[in-house]
Amino acid sequence: MERIRKRNGNHQNDIILMEQTASTYYDHFQPPTDEEGEVIVVKGY
């Protein structure tokens, strides 16, 4: 959450992510299971 706080709104085209929204997402995040198939990580911006 600290990283989000530091980055939020630092650039002209940033999308502002409310801390409550991020917190709710993290609290309910469930990692993919083996049954869901291969996980592909896309790096970059």
Residue pairs with C-beta under 8 A, 6 or more apart in sequence:
1 19
1 22
1 23
1 26
4 17
4 19
4 22
5 19
7 14
8 14
8 16
8 17
9 16
32 39
